[in-house]
Every structure is written in C-alpha cells, then in structure tokens.
Amino acid sequence: MRAIDLSDVIWRKSSYSNQDGGECLEVAAGLPSPSLVPVRDSKAPSRGTLLFEASAWAAFVRGVKR
C-alpha cells in the first residue's frame, strides 16, 4: 500500500469541539484524491489518521444527522 502525504492538507475541527478539549475529531480537505477522507482525533493528532472512502464517510455523516 502506498503512503499518502498528509502534510499539506487542511484539517477542520468538528463544530462540536470546545475550548475544554471535548472529545472531537478533525476531517481533512485538500487530498489529491477526492475519493478519500482523512479523519483523526483532535486531542491526539500524532496517534494516526484513518482514511475512509468518500462514499462511506458520506453515509456515516448522513446516519449521524438522522
């Protein structure tokens, strides 16, 4: 599997985050492949990133909104 360079992506923190360090996540934009969505823990970004296919991520978000 080829490594994906995430050094230039723009991380966006969840709108539910707060100054108290709430348990939230960050989603990145700006990958060369729009078919992947990087997600990481906003409290511990160095612990790694999960990559989801865009369709799977969209289905997850739709489910959460319901």
N, C-alpha and C positions, 0 to 999 in steps of 0.2 A: 504494500500500500504506500502511496506517495504522500509525503508530508505536505501539509498545507500551511503556507506562510500567513500568519495572522497578525504580523507586526504592524501593518498599515490599516487594519480595519478600525472602524469607529464603533465603540461599544456604547450601547444605550441602556441605561439602568431602568428597571421597572418603575412605572409611575407610582407603585405602591411602596417604594423604598422611602425611608425616612432618615433623619439625622441620627437616630438611635441605633443604626446598623441593623434594621429589620432584615428578616430572612428573605432576601430577594435574589433575583438573577439579572444578568445582563445578556442582551442579544446584540450581535454584531451585524453591521451592514458593510458593504463595500468589497465583498469577495469577488474574485474574477468569475466564479461560477455562481450565478444566482440560484442554482438548484440546491445549494447547501445553506443551512442556517446555523452559525456557531452560537452556543449558549454556554455561559459559565456562572459560577457562584460569585456574586458581587462582594461577598465578605472574604473570599479566598480565591482570587483570580489566578494565582500561581498554581493552584491544585489541578488545573487542566480545563479543557474545553470539550464539550460534547458537540458533535456535528449531526444535525438532523436533515433529512431531505425536506425541501421546502413544502412539499405536499403533506408530509407527516406533521410538520410544525403547524401548518395552517389548520389541519384537522384538530390538533391539540388545542390551539387557541380558540377555535370555534366551540369545542367542548367545554372549555373553561368559562367562556362567555355565557353559555346556557345555564 
